Amino acid sequence: MPGFDSDVLVIGGGPAGLAAAIAARRKGFHVILADAAHPPIDKACGEGLMPEALDALVRLGVPLPEGAIFRGIRFVEGDVEIDGRFPAGTALGVRRTELHYTLLHAAIAAGVELHWNTPVEALSVDGAVLNGEPVSCRWLIGADGGQSRVRKWMGVRVLDRRVRYGFRRHYQIAPWTDRVEVHWGPGLQMYVAPVGEQEVCIALLSRDPQTRVDAALEFFPDLAARLADAPWLSEERGGISATRRVAAVTQGRIALVGDASGSVDAITGQGICLAFQQALALADALAADDVERYESAHQGIMRRPRWMAELLLLMDQRSNLRAHVLELLARNPGIFRLLLASHVGEFAHSIRFIVSHAPAAVEAGRR
């Protein structure tokens, strides 16, 4: 548009920023993206793309990255195992760097103007200052993570912030299941996600910043035995898993996406999915010339994952409650399948399940 260096300026080149740039570019906008780092941008995470995330990638026009398919979730604690299959579709375990390269190439193909090694120094009246140079834009998107400088420059308050700690390592071993396994322990969980034919990602979530993968494995002897002879394919990488609510995600011509706009604990496995969905919703709002429309769309996107995160974190904090819940789910696996269907957004499948299984569930509850 006349008078601007770019229609859209995206600050942050991680998956959220790249997705926002691609979505805006596909609406016909000229898009500039800037980041102080250089690809690939890695981060400690569980590396699982749930079915909704894959659907969002398709809507973004991004090809699926190489990885390993998984078809459900398994909860494990001691001798108790609860297994659930996704009611529709599959998910994908993928290295974070592989995902970043896939999004990067899609952004290049879409025509996004990329500026790496370009720190953003400040916001300006009509844009931002990039590496000492002013850049003007009609809309500015902050996709610069949980400690977002764009959010701070906007003056947007963080209303609630709760922190846990995550660590991740890759092992050379063939996946032994087509599920992502969640192993529950005292104040921690360990995730097992297939990411290749001969590779699994082991991710730890804990309230204790001092706990590391090796120490946590001592609580899970069966898992430790499986991994005992498996070579490492990556060094241990750590990060923060934050539950974060912010006062607003838009202000004038500025909008926030990804962790900059708030986040749920990584226990849900939905962080990347939320960023993709937000990118699509924001692009629709920009195309309608109504950035405030994104505010309500963002609330809808976050509602269900926040509810699920609170439920799972309650189980993490209260071992007696967790034991009762897992025992209930083990006796009534249909309930677990219903919760899983709701978690991945398969509401139609959830409703059909309720109709077909409600009588049996009621009878099981009476027993």
C-alpha positions as CSV (number, residue, x, y, z in Angstrom):
1,M,0.0,0.0,0.0
2,P,1.3,3.5,-0.8
3,G,3.2,5.2,2.0
4,F,4.3,2.0,3.7
5,D,7.5,-0.1,3.3
6,S,5.3,-3.1,3.9
7,D,1.6,-4.0,4.5
8,V,2.6,-6.3,7.3
9,L,5.7,-6.4,9.5
10,V,6.2,-9.6,11.5
11,I,8.6,-9.5,14.5
12,G,9.8,-13.0,15.2
13,G,10.9,-15.8,12.9
14,G,9.9,-18.9,14.9
15,P,6.9,-21.1,13.8
16,A,4.4,-18.6,15.0
17,G,6.0,-15.7,13.1
18,L,6.5,-17.7,9.9
19,A,2.9,-19.0,10.0
20,A,1.6,-15.5,10.5
21,A,3.7,-14.2,7.6
22,I,2.6,-17.0,5.3
23,A,-1.1,-16.5,6.2
24,A,-0.9,-12.8,5.6
25,R,1.0,-13.2,2.3
26,R,-1.6,-15.6,1.0
27,K,-4.2,-12.9,1.6
28,G,-2.2,-10.8,-0.9
29,F,-0.3,-8.5,1.5
30,H,3.3,-7.6,1.1
31,V,5.0,-9.1,4.2
32,I,8.4,-8.4,5.9
33,L,9.6,-10.7,8.7
34,A,12.5,-9.9,10.9
35,D,14.4,-11.8,13.6
36,A,17.7,-11.4,15.4
37,A,18.5,-15.1,15.0
38,H,19.2,-17.2,12.0
39,P,17.6,-20.5,10.9
40,P,17.2,-23.1,12.1
41,I,15.7,-21.8,15.4
42,D,15.5,-24.7,17.8
43,K,13.5,-24.9,21.1
44,A,12.9,-27.5,23.7
45,C,9.5,-29.0,23.1
46,G,7.7,-32.3,22.8
47,E,7.7,-32.1,19.0
48,G,4.2,-33.5,18.4
49,L,1.8,-31.9,15.9
50,M,-1.7,-32.9,16.8
51,P,-4.4,-33.5,14.2
52,E,-5.6,-29.9,14.4
53,A,-2.1,-28.6,13.8
54,L,-1.8,-30.7,10.6
55,D,-5.2,-29.3,9.5
56,A,-3.9,-25.8,10.1
57,L,-0.8,-26.5,8.0
58,V,-2.9,-27.6,5.1
59,R,-5.0,-24.4,5.4
60,L,-1.8,-22.4,5.4
61,G,-0.7,-24.2,2.2
62,V,2.4,-25.6,3.9
63,P,3.5,-29.2,3.1
64,L,3.8,-31.6,6.0
65,P,7.3,-32.0,7.3
66,E,9.1,-35.3,7.5
67,G,8.5,-37.1,10.7
68,A,6.7,-40.1,12.3
69,I,2.9,-40.6,12.4
70,F,1.2,-41.3,15.7
71,R,-2.4,-42.2,16.1
72,G,-3.3,-41.5,19.7
73,I,-2.2,-40.9,23.3
74,R,-1.3,-43.3,26.1
75,F,-1.2,-42.4,29.8
76,V,1.0,-44.5,32.0
77,E,1.6,-44.5,35.8
78,G,2.9,-47.7,37.5
79,D,0.8,-50.6,36.3
80,V,-2.0,-48.4,35.1
81,E,-2.2,-47.7,31.3
82,I,-5.0,-45.9,29.5
83,D,-4.9,-45.8,25.7
84,G,-6.9,-43.7,23.3
85,R,-6.9,-43.4,19.5
86,F,-7.7,-40.1,17.7
87,P,-11.2,-40.5,16.4
88,A,-10.3,-39.0,13.0
89,G,-7.0,-38.2,11.4
90,T,-3.4,-38.7,12.6
91,A,-0.7,-36.6,14.3
92,L,2.9,-36.2,13.4
93,G,6.1,-36.3,15.5
94,V,8.7,-34.0,14.0
95,R,12.0,-32.5,14.9
96,R,11.6,-28.8,15.8
97,T,14.3,-27.8,13.3
98,E,12.7,-29.9,10.5
99,L,9.4,-28.0,11.2
100,H,11.2,-24.7,11.1
101,Y,12.9,-25.4,7.8
102,T,9.5,-26.5,6.3
103,L,7.9,-23.3,7.3
104,L,10.9,-21.3,6.2
105,H,10.8,-22.8,2.7
106,A,7.0,-22.2,2.5
107,A,7.5,-18.6,3.5
108,I,10.1,-18.1,0.8
109,A,7.8,-19.8,-1.8
110,A,4.9,-17.5,-0.7
111,G,7.0,-14.4,-1.3
112,V,7.6,-13.3,2.3
113,E,10.6,-10.9,2.6
114,L,12.8,-12.4,5.2
115,H,15.4,-10.5,7.3
116,W,17.5,-12.7,9.6
117,N,20.2,-11.4,11.9
118,T,18.1,-8.3,12.1
119,P,17.3,-7.2,15.7
120,V,14.2,-5.1,16.3
121,E,15.3,-2.2,18.5
122,A,12.0,-0.4,19.1
123,L,8.6,0.4,17.8
124,S,8.0,3.6,16.0
125,V,5.0,5.7,15.2
126,D,4.4,4.0,11.9
127,G,6.3,0.7,12.3
128,A,9.6,-0.4,14.0
129,V,13.3,0.2,13.9
130,L,15.1,-2.8,12.5
131,N,18.9,-2.9,13.0
132,G,19.0,0.9,13.1
133,E,16.7,1.3,10.1
134,P,13.1,2.5,10.3
135,V,10.5,0.3,8.6
136,S,6.9,1.5,8.2
137,C,3.9,-0.8,7.9
138,R,0.2,-0.8,8.1
139,W,0.0,-3.7,10.6
140,L,2.7,-5.0,12.9
141,I,2.6,-8.6,14.3
142,G,4.5,-9.5,17.4
143,A,5.5,-13.1,17.3
144,D,8.6,-12.9,19.5
145,G,7.8,-15.4,22.2
146,G,6.8,-15.6,25.8
147,Q,9.1,-12.7,26.8
148,S,7.8,-10.6,23.9
149,R,9.4,-7.2,23.7
150,V,6.6,-6.1,21.3
151,R,4.1,-6.9,24.1
152,K,6.1,-4.9,26.6
153,W,6.4,-2.0,24.2
154,M,2.6,-2.1,23.7
155,G,2.2,-1.9,27.5
156,V,0.0,-5.0,27.6
157,R,0.0,-6.6,31.0
158,V,0.5,-10.2,31.8
159,L,-2.5,-11.1,34.0
160,D,-1.4,-14.6,35.1
161,R,1.9,-16.5,34.8
162,R,2.7,-20.0,36.1
163,V,5.9,-21.7,35.2
164,R,7.1,-25.2,34.8
165,Y,10.3,-26.4,33.2
166,G,10.9,-28.6,30.2
167,F,13.9,-30.6,28.9
168,R,14.3,-32.6,25.8
169,R,16.6,-35.2,24.3
170,H,16.5,-37.4,21.2
171,Y,17.4,-41.1,21.2
172,Q,18.3,-43.4,18.4
173,I,15.7,-46.2,18.8
174,A,12.8,-47.4,16.8
175,P,9.5,-46.2,18.2
176,W,7.7,-49.1,20.0
177,T,4.2,-47.7,19.6
178,D,2.1,-45.4,17.4
179,R,1.0,-43.4,20.4
180,V,2.6,-40.5,22.3
181,E,3.1,-41.9,25.8
182,V,2.7,-39.7,28.8
183,H,4.4,-41.2,31.9
184,W,3.1,-39.7,35.1
185,G,5.4,-39.4,38.1
186,P,5.8,-37.3,41.3
187,G,5.4,-33.7,40.2
188,L,6.5,-34.5,36.7
189,Q,5.7,-36.1,33.4
190,M,7.8,-37.7,30.7
191,Y,6.7,-37.8,27.1
192,V,7.7,-40.2,24.5
193,A,7.1,-39.1,20.9
194,P,8.2,-40.8,17.7
195,V,9.9,-38.4,15.3
196,G,11.5,-40.8,12.8
197,E,11.9,-44.5,11.9
198,Q,14.8,-44.8,14.3
199,E,14.3,-41.9,16.6
200,V,12.2,-40.9,19.6
201,C,12.0,-37.6,21.5
202,I,12.0,-37.8,25.3
203,A,10.6,-34.7,26.9
204,L,10.4,-33.9,30.6
205,L,8.0,-31.4,32.3
206,S,8.5,-30.6,35.9
207,R,7.9,-28.0,38.6
208,D,11.5,-28.4,39.7
209,P,14.0,-26.5,37.6
210,Q,16.9,-28.7,38.8
211,T,15.4,-32.0,37.6
212,R,16.9,-33.3,34.3
213,V,16.0,-36.2,32.0
214,D,18.4,-38.7,33.5
215,A,17.2,-38.0,37.0
216,A,13.6,-38.2,36.0
217,L,14.1,-41.6,34.2
218,E,14.8,-43.1,37.6
219,F,11.1,-42.8,38.4
220,F,10.2,-44.9,35.3
221,P,12.4,-48.0,35.3
222,D,10.6,-49.6,32.3
223,L,11.2,-46.6,30.2
224,A,14.8,-46.2,31.4
225,A,15.4,-49.9,30.5
226,R,14.2,-49.3,27.0
227,L,16.5,-46.3,26.5
228,A,19.5,-47.8,28.4
229,D,21.5,-48.8,25.2
230,A,20.0,-46.2,22.9
231,P,22.6,-43.6,21.7
232,W,21.8,-39.9,22.1
233,L,21.0,-38.0,18.9
234,S,20.9,-34.6,20.5
235,E,22.2,-32.9,23.7
236,E,19.7,-32.1,26.4
237,R,17.9,-28.8,25.7
238,G,15.8,-26.9,28.3
239,G,13.2,-24.2,28.4
240,I,10.2,-22.8,30.3
241,S,6.7,-24.1,29.9
242,A,4.4,-21.2,31.0
243,T,0.7,-20.8,31.5
244,R,0.3,-17.1,30.6
245,R,-2.7,-14.9,30.1
246,V,-2.4,-11.4,28.7
247,A,-4.8,-8.4,29.0
248,A,-5.2,-8.0,25.2
249,V,-3.7,-9.3,22.0
250,T,-4.4,-6.3,19.8
251,Q,-3.8,-2.6,20.2
252,G,-4.5,-0.3,17.3
253,R,-2.6,-1.7,14.3
254,I,-0.5,-4.2,16.4
255,A,-1.4,-7.8,17.1
256,L,0.2,-10.6,19.0
257,V,0.4,-14.3,18.0
258,G,2.0,-17.4,19.5
259,D,3.5,-17.3,23.0
260,A,3.6,-13.5,22.8
261,S,-0.2,-13.6,22.9
262,G,-0.5,-16.0,25.9
263,S,0.2,-19.7,26.3
264,V,-0.9,-22.9,27.9
265,D,1.3,-25.4,29.7
266,A,3.1,-27.8,27.3
267,I,1.3,-30.6,29.0
268,T,-1.5,-30.1,26.4
269,G,0.8,-30.6,23.4
270,Q,-1.1,-27.8,21.6
271,G,1.3,-24.8,21.6
272,I,2.2,-25.0,17.9
273,C,-1.3,-25.8,16.9
274,L,-2.6,-22.6,18.7
275,A,0.0,-20.5,16.9
276,F,-1.1,-21.8,13.5
277,Q,-4.7,-21.3,14.2
278,Q,-4.0,-17.7,15.5
279,A,-2.1,-17.0,12.3
280,L,-5.0,-18.0,10.2
281,A,-7.5,-16.0,12.3
282,L,-5.3,-12.9,12.2
283,A,-4.9,-13.0,8.5
284,D,-8.7,-13.2,8.1
285,A,-9.0,-10.1,10.3
286,L,-6.4,-8.2,8.4
287,A,-8.1,-9.0,5.1
288,A,-11.4,-7.7,6.6
289,D,-9.5,-4.5,7.7
290,D,-10.6,-5.2,11.2
291,V,-7.7,-6.3,13.4
292,E,-9.9,-6.1,16.5
293,R,-11.9,-9.1,15.2
294,Y,-8.9,-11.1,16.0
295,E,-9.3,-10.4,19.7
296,S,-12.5,-12.4,20.0
297,A,-11.2,-15.1,17.6
298,H,-8.1,-15.5,19.8
299,Q,-10.3,-16.0,22.9
300,G,-12.2,-18.8,21.1
301,I,-9.0,-20.5,20.0
302,M,-7.6,-20.5,23.5
303,R,-10.7,-21.5,25.5
304,R,-10.6,-25.3,25.1
305,P,-6.8,-25.8,25.5
306,R,-6.9,-23.6,28.6
307,W,-9.6,-25.8,30.2
308,M,-7.7,-29.0,29.3
309,A,-4.5,-27.6,30.7
310,E,-6.1,-26.7,34.0
311,L,-7.5,-30.2,34.3
312,L,-4.1,-31.9,33.6
313,L,-2.2,-29.6,35.8
314,L,-4.6,-30.4,38.6
315,M,-3.8,-34.0,38.1
316,D,-0.1,-33.1,38.2
317,Q,-0.4,-31.3,41.5
318,R,-2.7,-33.7,43.4
319,S,-1.4,-37.3,43.3
320,N,-4.4,-38.7,45.1
321,L,-6.8,-37.1,42.6
322,R,-4.6,-38.4,39.7
323,A,-4.7,-41.9,41.0
324,H,-8.5,-41.8,41.2
325,V,-8.9,-40.3,37.7
326,L,-6.5,-42.8,36.1
327,E,-8.2,-45.7,37.8
328,L,-11.6,-44.4,36.6
329,L,-10.3,-44.0,33.0
330,A,-8.7,-47.4,33.1
331,R,-12.1,-48.9,34.1
332,N,-13.9,-46.8,31.5
333,P,-11.6,-46.3,28.5
334,G,-14.4,-44.8,26.5
335,I,-14.3,-41.7,28.8
336,F,-10.6,-41.3,27.9
337,R,-11.4,-41.6,24.2
338,L,-14.1,-39.0,24.6
339,L,-11.8,-36.6,26.4
340,L,-9.1,-37.1,23.8
341,A,-11.6,-36.4,21.0
342,S,-12.6,-33.2,22.7
343,H,-9.0,-32.3,23.2
344,V,-8.2,-32.5,19.5
345,G,-11.3,-30.7,18.5
346,E,-13.3,-33.6,17.2
347,F,-16.6,-32.4,18.7
348,A,-18.8,-34.3,16.2
349,H,-17.0,-37.6,17.1
350,S,-17.4,-36.7,20.8
351,I,-21.2,-36.2,20.4
352,R,-21.6,-39.5,18.5
353,F,-19.6,-41.3,21.2
354,I,-21.8,-39.9,24.0
355,V,-24.9,-41.0,22.2
356,S,-23.7,-44.5,21.6
357,H,-21.9,-45.1,24.9
358,A,-23.8,-43.1,27.5
359,P,-26.0,-46.0,28.7
360,A,-22.9,-48.3,29.2
361,A,-21.0,-45.5,31.0
362,V,-23.9,-44.9,33.3
363,E,-24.2,-48.6,34.1
364,A,-20.4,-48.7,34.7
365,G,-20.6,-45.8,37.1
366,R,-23.3,-47.5,39.1
367,R,-21.0,-50.6,39.5
